[in-house]
Amino acid sequence: MSDTALENAVRLVDQTVAGERPRPVVKGFFDEATFTASYVVHDPATMRAAVVDSVLDYDPAAGRTAFDSAQKIVDYVEDNGLTVDWLLETHAHADHLSAAPWLQGQLGGKIAIGAEIVRVQDVFGKLFNEGTAFERDGSQFDCLFRDGDTFMVGGIEARVLHVPGHTPADLAYVVGDAVFAGDTIFMPDYGTARADFPGGDARQLFRSIRRLLSLPEKARLFLCHDYKAPGRDEFVHETTVGAERAQNVHVHEGVGEDEFVTMRTERDKTLGMPRLILPSIQVNMRAGHLPDPEANGTRYLKIPIDAV
């Protein structure tokens, strides 16, 4: 079966590596509190940029938000004379709140995510009893991408790959030779994402990872998280497709689909829920917007009790 979206992404990476297309500049920002890596990727010729997977600081005990992490992105953009056109989300994160709306106010740009966010909104809209006021059509976002879509970061072509399995809406963004893979895969010594959230599927995750690993081996792979594998002292969140193929402890070459599904299913049973999953999902399914204030002027997040 032909995979035109993947074939086009492979061609884009190959041409970039060969010097036939411009190579993007990527700057990473790591938030140790949520183990999240955010990125600014830009075209050095036009100085146009995209921000990927930004973080809004949130203290759950105090119920307070802050913008220290996002301000580092603003400072970098302004110090380097960049213009932001895109605020990209690889998926609706369950471990941190998105700072995309705040960054949009500071820097501009369109907020984008995968079109399958509507499935996430439907499931969690019911869980949080959001009622009819909460739109489940993705309209909170400025752009909904589908597999094979293209967009530009300045003069650099970017392509979208739908890589579900961790959640139904996961995307990877291929910007020149840089691949922003979200939570689908981690550093080779740590493995792969969980697949037990609503709409997740270990078999689908395996196929999505194999699709990503069909990209050229020199493709730069930028990951959304790192947790320091045992024996490693530093956080690392950049690798290559070739390194993942050869060394990933869960999906290196030779690991079969059934073997992976068994491993992932058993491993996921041992994992607790992310610390910020309840606030994160409520905010991120709204494109990072906080709930509207109630009559007293205060915004509230819900905590389901004994939900089924």
C-alpha positions in Angstrom: 0.0 0.0 0.0 1.4 3.4 -1.0 2.0 5.9 1.8 2.2 9.2 -0.1 2.5 11.4 3.0 5.5 9.4 4.2 7.1 9.2 0.8 6.9 13.0 0.5 8.3 13.4 4.0 11.2 11.1 3.1 11.9 13.2 0.0 11.9 16.4 2.0 14.4 15.0 4.6 16.7 13.6 1.9 16.7 16.8 -0.1 17.5 18.8 3.1 20.3 16.5 4.1 21.7 16.7 0.6 21.8 20.5 0.8 19.1 20.9 -1.9 16.7 22.6 0.6 17.4 25.0 3.5 18.1 23.4 6.9 16.2 24.7 9.9 17.7 26.0 13.1 16.3 24.3 16.2 16.6 25.6 19.8 15.3 23.4 22.6 14.0 24.5 26.0 13.7 21.8 28.8 11.2 22.2 31.7 12.5 19.8 34.4 9.3 20.1 36.5 7.3 18.3 33.7 10.2 16.7 31.9 9.0 18.5 28.8 11.1 19.8 25.8 9.7 22.7 23.8 11.3 24.0 20.7 11.7 27.0 18.5 12.4 26.1 14.9 13.3 28.8 12.3 14.4 29.4 8.8 17.7 31.3 9.0 17.1 33.0 5.6 13.7 34.6 6.4 13.9 34.4 10.3 10.3 33.1 10.3 9.7 30.5 13.1 7.4 28.0 14.8 7.1 27.1 18.5 6.5 23.4 19.3 4.9 22.1 22.5 5.2 25.1 24.8 4.8 24.9 28.6 2.7 27.0 30.9 4.0 26.7 34.5 1.4 25.5 36.9 1.5 24.8 40.7 -1.4 22.4 41.4 -1.2 22.9 45.2 -1.5 26.7 44.9 -3.7 26.7 41.8 -1.3 29.3 40.3 0.0 29.7 36.8 3.2 31.4 35.8 5.0 32.2 32.5 8.7 31.7 33.4 9.2 28.8 30.9 7.3 30.5 28.2 9.1 33.8 28.8 12.4 32.0 27.9 10.9 31.3 24.5 9.8 34.9 24.1 13.3 36.2 25.0 14.9 33.8 22.5 12.6 34.9 19.7 13.0 38.6 20.4 16.8 38.4 21.0 17.2 36.6 17.6 14.8 38.8 15.6 12.4 36.0 14.8 8.8 36.2 13.7 6.6 33.4 14.9 4.0 32.1 12.4 3.0 28.9 14.1 2.4 27.6 17.6 2.3 23.8 17.1 1.0 21.1 19.4 1.9 17.5 18.7 -1.1 16.4 20.7 -3.3 17.3 23.7 -0.7 16.8 26.4 -1.5 15.0 29.7 1.5 16.1 31.7 1.7 19.9 31.2 -0.4 22.9 30.3 0.2 24.6 27.0 1.3 28.2 26.9 0.2 28.6 23.3 -2.5 31.3 23.9 -0.1 33.4 26.1 2.6 33.1 23.5 0.2 34.0 20.8 -0.6 37.2 22.7 3.1 38.0 23.0 4.4 36.8 19.6 1.5 36.1 17.3 1.2 32.9 15.2 -1.5 30.4 14.6 -2.2 27.6 17.1 -2.3 24.2 15.4 -3.0 20.6 16.3 -4.1 17.3 14.6 -7.7 17.2 13.4 -8.4 14.1 15.5 -8.4 16.4 18.5 -12.2 16.2 18.1 -12.1 12.6 19.4 -10.2 13.8 22.5 -12.6 16.6 23.0 -15.6 14.3 22.8 -14.2 11.8 25.4 -12.9 14.3 27.9 -15.8 16.7 27.3 -18.0 14.0 28.7 -15.6 13.1 31.5 -15.5 16.7 32.8 -19.2 17.2 32.1 -18.5 20.3 30.0 -22.0 20.5 28.6 -23.1 22.0 25.3 -21.1 25.2 25.8 -17.9 23.3 25.1 -17.4 23.0 21.4 -16.1 19.5 20.3 -15.2 20.5 16.7 -11.7 21.7 17.3 -12.7 25.3 16.7 -10.6 26.5 19.7 -7.6 26.0 17.5 -6.6 28.1 14.5 -5.6 25.2 12.3 -6.4 21.5 12.3 -3.8 19.4 10.4 -4.4 16.1 8.7 -1.9 13.4 7.5 0.0 14.7 4.5 -0.8 18.4 5.0 2.0 20.9 4.3 2.8 24.3 5.6 5.8 26.7 5.5 8.2 27.9 8.2 9.6 30.8 6.2 11.0 29.3 3.1 11.3 25.8 4.6 8.7 23.2 3.8 7.0 21.3 6.6 5.0 18.1 6.4 2.5 16.6 8.7 2.4 12.9 9.7 -0.5 11.5 11.8 1.1 9.1 14.3 -1.7 7.9 16.6 -1.3 5.3 19.4 -0.3 7.4 22.4 -3.5 9.5 21.7 -5.7 9.5 18.6 -4.6 13.0 17.7 -0.8 12.7 17.8 1.2 14.3 14.9 4.8 14.5 13.9 6.0 17.6 12.2 8.7 17.2 9.6 10.4 20.6 9.1 13.2 20.1 6.6 15.4 17.4 8.2 14.0 18.1 11.7 11.2 15.8 13.0 9.2 16.8 16.0 7.8 13.5 17.2 5.8 14.5 20.3 5.3 11.7 22.9 5.3 8.9 20.3 8.9 7.8 21.0 11.6 8.7 23.6 15.4 8.5 23.6 16.8 5.1 22.6 17.7 4.2 26.1 14.2 5.0 27.4 11.9 3.5 24.8 8.4 4.6 23.8 5.2 6.4 25.0 2.4 4.8 27.0 -0.7 3.7 25.1 -3.3 3.3 27.8 -5.0 6.8 27.8 -8.5 6.9 26.3 -8.2 6.4 22.6 -4.7 5.0 22.9 -3.7 1.8 21.2 -0.4 -0.1 21.5 -0.7 -1.8 18.2 -1.4 1.5 16.5 1.5 3.1 18.3 3.9 0.4 17.0 2.8 1.1 13.4 3.1 4.8 13.9 6.6 4.4 15.3 7.6 2.2 12.4 6.3 4.8 10.1 8.5 7.5 11.8 11.5 5.1 11.6 11.0 4.8 7.9 12.3 8.3 7.5 15.9 8.7 6.5 18.4 7.7 9.2 20.0 11.2 9.3 16.7 12.9 10.1 17.1 14.8 13.4 14.5 13.6 15.9 13.3 16.1 18.5 11.4 14.5 21.4 8.8 16.0 23.7 10.1 14.4 26.9 13.1 12.8 28.6 13.1 11.1 32.0 16.8 10.1 32.3 17.1 6.4 31.7 18.9 4.5 34.4 22.6 5.1 34.3 22.3 8.5 32.5 23.0 11.7 34.4 21.8 14.3 31.9 18.5 15.1 30.2 18.7 14.6 26.5 15.9 15.1 24.0 17.5 15.0 20.5 18.5 12.0 18.6 18.3 10.6 15.0 16.1 8.1 13.2 19.1 5.9 12.7 19.9 5.8 16.4 16.4 4.9 17.2 16.3 2.1 14.7 19.5 0.6 16.0 19.2 1.1 19.7 15.7 1.9 21.0 15.1 -0.5 23.8 11.4 -1.1 22.9 11.3 -0.8 19.1 14.8 -1.4 17.6 15.0 -3.3 14.3 14.0 -6.9 14.9 11.2 -6.2 17.5 7.9 -7.5 16.1 4.5 -5.9 16.5 3.0 -8.6 18.8 6.2 -8.6 21.0 5.9 -4.8 21.3 2.2 -4.9 22.1 2.7 -7.4 24.9 5.5 -5.4 26.4 3.7 -2.1 26.1 0.4 -3.4 27.6 2.1 -5.0 30.6 4.4 -2.0 31.2 1.4 0.4 31.0 -0.4 -1.5 33.8 2.4 -0.5 36.2 2.3 3.2 35.4 0.6 5.8 37.6 -1.3 8.7 36.1 0.7 11.8 35.3 0.7 14.4 38.1 -1.0 17.1 36.0 -3.3 15.0 33.9 -6.6 16.5 35.1 -5.7 20.2 34.7 -3.7 19.5 31.6 -6.4 17.8 29.6 -9.0 20.3 30.6 -6.8 23.2 29.4 -5.2 21.6 26.4 -8.4 20.3 24.8 -9.3 24.1 24.7 -6.0 24.9 22.8 -4.4 26.0 26.1 -7.2 28.4 27.0 -8.2 28.3 30.7 -11.9 27.8 31.5 -14.0 31.0 31.5 -14.3 32.8 34.8 -17.4 32.0 36.9 -19.7 34.7 38.4 -17.2 35.6 41.1 -14.5 36.2 38.5 -12.4 33.1 39.3 -11.6 30.3 37.0 -12.0 26.7 38.2 -10.7 23.3 37.1 -12.7 20.1 37.9 -11.5 17.0 39.6 -13.7 14.0 38.9 -14.2 11.8 42.0 -14.5 8.0 41.5 -15.3 8.5 37.9 -16.0 5.4 35.7 
